[in-house]
Amino acid sequence: MRTTPIYVELDIAADMDAIWSHTQEPNLHRQWDLRFTDITYLPKEGENSPQRFLYRTRIGFGIAIAGTGESRSSKSIATGGALSTLVFESEQPISLIRRGGGYWRYKPNGDRVTFSTKFNYTTRFGIVGRLLDRLAFRPLFGYATAWSFDMLRIWLERGIAPAVTIQRAVIHYACVALLSLLWLYEGLVPKLISPDSGELQLYRATGLFPNVEHVLLPLLGVAEIGMGIAIAIWHLRRAAYVGQSILLVLLGGAAIAGTPELLLSPFNPLVLTVPMLALAIIAAMTASGVPMAGRCRRRSEDEVGTEKGGGSHEVYL
């Protein structure tokens, strides 16, 4: 079963020395690369010997995958670029990756540096391992690599440490998940599944749409479900939060205007509207600092050339 190498490329507005140090020094590298929990360099046997290293990745439940590797680096005085090649392997029986290799390339590009990686690996567990890799692990591994690259870009361009970026991302995605679930629930349960539980009477009390509430309520439910889906898809666009905030204010305001005594109820519209507005504000404020795997290019020029009739895109080390 042929495998496609993982390729990630990103332009970073930083100088070569900064990118080199943040990717070659273990104490800096481990901070931004989600693929590794720890990286330790071993003493070199000689000046021209490859740099051997140990790596470890925690995968949860107290389990960690460990392995070894070797890297060689070279810099070009003529072009100002650099290349770092590596091979790695894990002898742990539970590790899906058996052995692999690839490179990191640093290419000056005006006031930026084009930082790219391409790597491939073999797997354990026979055809089951190959299927698991192809369907789940490899796409996730590629996504984690691209997400990490963008987190490195944020660190170098904006000075925001990876630990802070990860914290913001967790807060952002938690808010987005809650918002989406609330919109989906509000659109599905009280408006489509059980409109007679009180939602229909509530909108009749507003007097805004006499005699057609039973028609408009399902449409409103569909719109709210659409809002939940839109927030999940376009969660990095502030316009999505502006739109949903306006809808929240209109819905809550209409309900209270039609039935002011609702404010005396322990479960009045404000109990839902205010927290959802707060979640929207937090999600919007953290959106700009969230890494995006989509900012990275995922196909190399070699792969594009292959589609047009060029050669193979395998990695040979």
N, C-alpha and C positions, 0 to 999 in steps of 0.2 A: 504494500500500500504506500504510494508516494505521498510524501509530506511536503507542505509548502513552508519554507523558512519564515520566521517572524521578522518583519522589517518595520522599523519605526524611525521617522526623521522629523526634526523640528528645528526651526531657526530660532536662535536665542540671542537677544541683544546684550551681549556681554563679551568681554575680551577672552582670548584664547586661554590665558593663564588661569583665569578664574574658573572656566569650564573644566579645564584639565585637572585642577586641584580638587574640584568638587566631585569629579568622577573617578579619580585615581587614588585619592587618599581615603582609606577605609572608614575613618571616623566621620568623614563628610558624606561619603557614598551611602553608607547605611541609613543615613537620615532621610534621604529622599526616595530611595529605591524600595518599593513595596515588595519586591521579590526576595529581599534578603533581610533577615533580622540582625545578623551579625556577619562581619567579614574580618578576617584576621590574616595579615601578611606573615609569611614565614621567612626566616633569614635566607638571603640569597647565597647560593653556593659560590658564586663568582660574579664579577661585574657584568659579564655578558650572559649570565645564566637567566633563564626565565624567572619571573616572579611567581613563586608558589603561594597559594592562599587556601584558607579554610573558609567555608561558608555554612551558614545555618539559617533555616527558615522555620519559624513556629507556624504550625497550621491549626492550632487550637487543641483543646482537650489535653493539654500537657504534652503534645506530640510535636517533635521537631525533625525536620529533614536536614541532614548534614552531608557535606561533600567536600571535595578538593578540586583545585584547579591550577592552571598555569597561564600566565599572560606575558606577552611581549609587546613593547611599545617602541614606536619610532616617530620622529618628527622630521619634517622636510623644511630645510632652510629656504629652498627655492620657492615653495608655494606657501609656506607658513602653516600648512596643515599638519595633521598628526593621525596616526593609526595605532590602535591597540587591539591585538588579536588574543583570543583565549580559548582554552579547552577546559572542560569541567566534567566531573563524573561523581556519582554517588553509589556507594556499595551497600547502602541500606536496602534491605529487601522490600520495604514499604514504599520506597521512592519510585514514582512513575518514571522519572527521568533516569536513564542508565548512564548515558554519556552524550556530550554535545560540544558545540564550539561555535565561534562566530567572531565578530569584530565590533569595535566602536571606531567611528571615523569622525574626525574634526576637520571641517573645511571652511576657511575664511570666506565670508560672503558679504562684502561691503562693511557696514558697521555691525554686522552680525556674524555668528558662527553657525554653520549648518552641522548640527550634531545628529548622527545617525547610528543605528545598530542593526545588525542582521545576524541571526543565529538559528541553529537547528539542533535537533537532538534525537536520540533513539530512546525507545521506551521499553519497559518491562511488561510482563503478563500477557505476552502473545497478542492474538487478535483482539482480545478484550481490552488490553492496554492501548492498542492502536486506535480502537474505536472510541474509547474514553477520551483519549488525547484529541482526536479529530473533532469530536462532537462538543466537548466541554472544556478540557484543560487548555488546549492550545489557544482557542479564542480568548479565554479568560487570562491566560499568560500574556498574550499580545496586548490585551486591553490594559492590564496592570502595568506593562512596560510603557505604553503610551501615556497613561495617566501619570506615571512617575516622571516621565520626561517633562510633562507640562508643570508638574510640581517643582521640578528643578528650575524650569524657566521662571516661575513665579519667585522662587528664592533668589535667583541671580538678578532678575530685572527689577523686582519690587522690594527686595530685602526682607521678605516674609519667610520665617523659618518653616521648614516642613511640618514640624510638630503643631505649629499654629494653623497652618493650612489644613492639616488633617482634622484638627478640632473644628474649624469652621465648616469643613465639608460634612462632618458628622452632624453638626447642628443644622446645617442647610437641608440635608437629605431627610433628617428626622422631621423637620417642619413641613417639607414638601410631602412626605408620606402621610402625615396627619391631615394636612389640607386635602389631599386627594381622596383619602378615605372618608373624610367628613362630607365632602361634596358628593361623592358616590353614594354614601348612605342617605343623605338628605334628598337626593334626586330619586333614588330607587325605592326606599322603604315607605316614607310617608306620602309620596306623591304618585308612585306607580303601583306599589303592592297593596298598601293600606290607606288609601285617601280618605276613607270614612272614619279613620281613627281620630280625626280632629283637624287635619290639615285643610280639608275642603271647607269645613265650617269657618275656619280661621280666615280664609281668603274671601269667603262670602261676606264676612263681617266688615271687610274693608270697603265694600260697595264700589270698588273700582271697575269691576267687570261683571255687572249684573246679568244673571242667567246664563253666563258662558264659563263660569268658574270650572265646571266639570270638564270642559274642553281644554281650557288653558292650563289647568294643573298638571296633566300629563306632559304637556309641551314644556312646562317649566321644569318638570322632573328630568326630561331628556336634556334640557339646557344645562342643568346642574351636573348631570353625569358627564356631559361634554366638557364642562369647566374642570371637573376632577381629572379627566384625561388630559386636557390641555395643560394643566399645571404640571402634571407628571412629565409631559413631553417638552414643554417650553419653560422649564423651571428656572433657567438661567436668564430669561428675558424679563425685565422689570415691567414691561407693558402687560404681561400676564397677571401680575399682582395688582396693577392699577385697575384692570378690568374687573377682576374678581372683587376687589374692595368696593368698587362702585356698585356692583351687583349685591354685595352683602348689605351695604347701607340702604339700598332701595328696598330690598326684601324685608329687612328688619324694620325699617321706617314705615313701610306700608302696613305691616302687621300691627305695629304699635299704634299707628294713627287710626286704624279701623277699630281696634279693640284696646284702648288705653289700660283697661283693668288687667291686661296680661302682665304688666309690670309688677303686679302684686303676686304673681305666680312664681313659685320657686324655680320653674323651668320656662322662663320667659325668653323672648327672642334675643335679648341682650346677653343671656348666659352663653349662647352659641356664637352670636355675631362678634362680640368683643374678643374672645379668645382666637377666633379665626382671623380677625384683623391683625391681632398681635403676631400670630404665626406668619401671616403674609408679610408683615413688616420685617420680621427677623429673616425670613427666607430671601426677601429682596435685598436686604443689607449684606447678606453673606454670599449672594450670587456671584459677585465680581471676583471673589477670591477663591472660587472652586476650580480646581484643575479640570480640563476637558481632554479626554483622549482623542476627541474629534479634531483637535487643533493639529494633530500630528499627521503626516503623510504615512500611509501604510503600505505603499508599493514603491519599490525602487525603480530606477530607470531601466535596469536589466529586466525586471518583470514586465514593465510596459512594452519593452522591445520584444520579449518573448511572445506576447499576445499578438504582435504585429508580424511574427514569423522569425523572431530572433532565436537565440540559443537557450539552453536550459538555465534555470535560476537557482540551481542547487548551490549549497555552500560547501566548498572543499577546503579542508584544512590539513 
